[in-house]
């Protein structure tokens, strides 16, 4: 069966790369870091070959099919599309030799990836591929001047993506400074560009902090009648207030029901985190265990080999009548807990911040200690659960 856009958007990264098949040799490769690569498998001269046709969503489904058909027309004439592409790139001077921006950036990425989460690495590479390499990727890094860099980031800013423009300027600057440090460039071309981009006004996820409305939303969630795993995630989220992606990727192997603990690695900081589990959370997990306990994921999706999607949770909130654009989101439970734990239950912000897995340096300079305030955090999580149950009732 041919692919649909809905299937592509629903597809989530897994521990290993996997493919979605469209037909006539066209597949979409989905990598663990979130990359989505169109590939065409074909045979010419008795040999099997693979041709990259771009990434989704930059190359949409219709365009990928057109590129496939164009390549197949070449093959039918006995012309290898991979050879045609290589010849075109070489004649245009696009091959990346030593010292080009792309080559130096690849070295920089290789150095940084040991401390990056896979998702972070994927975002950096995707943004460089899309916004930077087409313009200065093949330029000798020694020859790149500030106006060239400014043109790259201003182009992105002009498309309404100011935050990404700032990030691109940061990436380019880090690559440039790496080039200077390794003797591949004489100066950082971004040094003269401080303050040239329009400042980005930060935004926050919508979150309900009025106790009465929190109780109403909790009662609405109890009435959810959709998928059992989606309902369980909706019910557990307020109690544990972790990032939605971390909740969706909860694994049974990381949950200790007897010890009433959940341990996992925080996606942003790559530090180990411990979440004490209150009675209502344990009860929900026990309800769910007969359904998904034989699998790796706690909140198993419909496809059976990956967790539920973020879109599924957002859609569930909207079906309950909650406006996720202006009122409340799954991520909003973190702000709800941060506010009410301090203002209503009177907990020390340092204890709350540790339970939120934020970086809170201690007097010894450690950025995060997963066991700090553990006794107080256990007591806080139990009291928080009782407080939520009171609001719901």
N, C-alpha and C positions, 0 to 999 in steps of 0.2 A: 504494500500500500504506500502511495506517495506521502511524504511528510506534510504536515500542516503547521502554520505559524503557532497555533495553540500548543501543539506537541513540543515544538522547539522551546517555547517560553516556559513550559512546565518542566522541562528537563533540568535536573540539578546535578552539580558536580558530585562525583563519587570518589572513593579511595583510589580507584584506577581509571584510566581513560577508557571511554567506551564510545560506540558509534551509533548514530541514527541513520537509517538507510532511506534514501529518497527514490532511487531507481536509476538505471542506465549508468551505473558506476559511481553515482554521486552519493557521498556520505557526509555527515556532520560529526566531526570528532569533538567530543567534550572532555576536556582535561581536568584533573583534580584541582587546578588553580582557577577554574572557571572559564578558561579559554574555549572558544567555539570556532573550529576551523573547518571550512569547506574543503573536501578532498575529492579528487576524481581518480579512480583506479581504471587503468586502460592497458591494452596490449598493443605493441607495435613491433614489427620485426621479430615476432616470436617471444618478445620479452615483456614482462609485466612492469608497469611504471605507475608512479603516483604524482599527481599534479595538484599543487595548492591553488585554491580559487578564492582565497581571502577569508575574512573572519566575519561571523555574525555578531552584531546586527549591521556592521558597516556594509556588508554585502548581504542583502536580503534574499529570501527564498527565490523570488522570481529572477533576480539578477544572477544568482548562483546557477539556476537551471539554464539561463541564457549562455553563461560562460561555459557550462558543460556542453551545450549543443554546439557552440562555436568550436570548442576543442575537438569534439567528435567529428565535426565536418573536416577539420584538418587531418585527423587520423584516417578518415575515409579516403583522403587524397594521398595517403602515404607520408604525411608530414607529421613529425613529432612536435607537439605543442611545447613540451619542455625545452627542446632545443631552440625553438623559435624564441621563446622568452629569454633564454640565456643569451642568445645572440643580440637581441634587442637591448638588453641591459648593458652588455659589454660595449656595444657601439655607442650607447648614450652616456657612457662613463659612469654607470651606477654600481659597478662592482666595488665592494668595500675592501680596500686593502688596509694594511697597518697604518695607524695614525688618523683614520677617518673618525668622525664623531661617533658613528655607529659602532665601530670596532672598539673604541675606548669605552663607550657606554657598556658594551658587553663585558669588558674586564671589570668595570665598576659594579655591575649587577652581580657578577660571579663572586666578588668580594663581600657584597652586602647580603646575599641570599642566605648566608648562614645565620643571620639574625632576623630575617624577615619571615613572617608567616607566608604560606603559599599564596594566600589571597592577595597579600600586599605585593608580592613579586608579580603576580598576574596583572594587577592593576597598573603597576609601573610600566611593564613591558607593553601592555595594550595601549597605554597613553602615548608612549614614545613612538610606537609603530604608527599610530593614527595621526598624531599631531606634530611630531618632531622629525622623524626620519625622512618623510617625503621631501622636506625642505632643506635640512642641513645634515642628514645622515651620511651622505657620501662626501661631504666637505672635509678637507684636512682640518683637524681641530685647531692646529696652529694658526690657521688663516681666518677663523670665524671671528667676526667683529660684533660689537654690541648691537648695531642696527639690525643685523641679521637675526639675532636672538629676539630682539624686540618685535620684529615682524612676525616671528613664529608665535609668540605668546599673545600679541595683540590680535592676531587672526582668530585665536581661540576665544579671547575675551570678547571680540566682536560678534561671536556666535552665541553670546549669552551665557557662556560657561566660565564666569570669572574665577570661581574657586579652582577649577582645573587649570586655568591660566597661571594662577599663583603657584600651584603644585608643579607645573611644567617648568617654570622659572627656577624653582628649587632643585628639580632633578637636573636640569641643564647645568646649574651652578655647581652641583656636587660632582658631576662628570668632569666639568672644567677644572675644578680644584684637584680632582684625582689626576687629571692629565698633567697639571703643573707639578704635582708632587712626584710623579713618575717620569718627569722629563719629556713629556710628549707635547707640552704646550708652554708658552712663555708667560701667559697671564690668564686670569679668569675673566672672560668677556661679560659675565653678568655683574661684575663688581660695580659697574657704572649704571646699573639699571635699578638700583634700590629706589622704591617709591614711585616707579613709573606706571604701575598698574593701579587701577581703581581699587580701594580697599573693599573687601568682601564683608558684608554684614552677616554675622553668624545667625543660625536659626536653631530652634530647639524642636524636638519632637513634641507634638501635642500631648498633654497629659492632664488627667483630672486629679485635682488635689482637694476638692470639696468632699468631706467625708460622706455626706448624704448621697451625692452623685456616685461616689465610689461604690456604696452599698447597692444602688440601683443597677450599676453595671455588673456587679457580682451576681445579682439575682438574674439579670438577663443572660449571663453566661451559663448559669445553671439550667436554663431553659433550652440551651442549644441541643438540637437533635440530629446533627450531622454525623460525620465520620467519628467513631469512638476515639481515634488517636488525636484528631483535631480538637475534640471536646476536652480531652484530658489535658492537652497542652494549654488550652485557654484557661482551664481551671487551676493548673499548677502555676502558671506565669505570675499571678499577683503575689503568691506566697514566696517565691524564690527571687523575683525581680532581677534575673540575669538578662543578658542581651538575647534577643529573639533567636539569632542564629545559633548561639550556644545551647539554648533550650532545645531547639529542633534537632540538634545533633547529639543530644544526650544518648549515651550507650548504656546498656544494662551492665556491661563490664565495669563501668565507672561508678555504679550505684551500689552502696552497701546498706541494705535494708536494716540489717541487725544493728549496725553502728549508727544508722540514721544519718548517713553522709553521702554526698555526691562530690567527687573530685574530678576535675577536668582541667585542660590547659586553656587559658584565656586567649582569645584570638588576637586581641590588640597588643598585649604585652608579652605573650608567650610564657607566662608564668603559671605555675600550678595554683589552682583555686579550690577552696573547700566550701561547700554549701551545706550547713546543717539542715536536715529535713524535719519539719514539724509534723505532727500527727496527721493533719489533713492531706499533706503531700504523700506520706507513706501509704495512706488509705487509697488514694487515687492510683498510685503505682501498683499496689496489690491488685486493684481492679483490672489494671491494664496488663499485668504480667501474663495471664493465660492467653491473651491475644497476641502479644509481640515478644514475650519472654524468651522464645526459642530463636529469636532473630537478634542481630546486633543492635539495631536502632530501637529505642524506647517508643518513639513516635513514628512508626513505620508508615510510609506513604502507600498510596493505592497500587503503585507499580511493584511493591514488594521488595525492592532492592535499594531503596534510598529513603531518607526521612521525608516528612511532610514539608511542603514549601512555605516560604514566607508569604507568598501570595495567598495560600490557602487560609492562613491565620487572619490576614488582613481582610479577606473576603468574608470570613466567618463573622468578624466584628461588624462589618458593614451590613450583613444580612440581619444582624441583631438590632440594627438601627443606630449604630455608633458611627459618627462621622470621623474617619481616620485622618482626614485632612485638617480638621479644625479642632476636634475635641480630644481624641485619645487614640493611641496606637499601642501595639504590643510593647514597643520600646518605652512607651510612656509609663509603664509600671515602675521603671527605675526612678523616675522623677516623683511619682506618687509616693513610693516608699521613702525616698530621701526626705521629702517634705514632711510627711505625717509622722515618721519615726522620730524626727527631731522636734517638730512643733507641737505634736499632740502627745506622743509617748515620752518625749524628753530625753532621747538618747544622744550621747556624745557624737558629734559629726565625724570624729576620727574612727569610731566603731562602725558607723554607717558606711563611710568611704571604704573601709577594708572589706566589708561585706559586698560592696558594689564592685570589688576588684579593681579599684582605682589605684594609681600609683601614689602612695603616701609614704615618703621617705621617713625612716625612723632616725633616732639620734646616732645610729651607727652608719647611716648613709645608705642603708639598703632600700631599694625602691619599693619593695613589697615583700611582706612576710605573711604567708598564707595562714599561719597559726596564731598570729598576733590577735589579742582580744578574743580568742576562740571561745572561752567560757562565757564571756559577756555576749558574744555573737549568738551562741546557742540559745541563751536565755532570751535575747532580743528576737530571734526568729520564732520562737515558741509564742512569745507575747504578741508579736506581729500577726501570727496566724489566728490567735484568739480575737484580736482586734478586728481583723477582716471578717471573721465569722460573726462577730457582733454587728458589724455594719451590714452584713448580708441579711441578718435576721431582723 
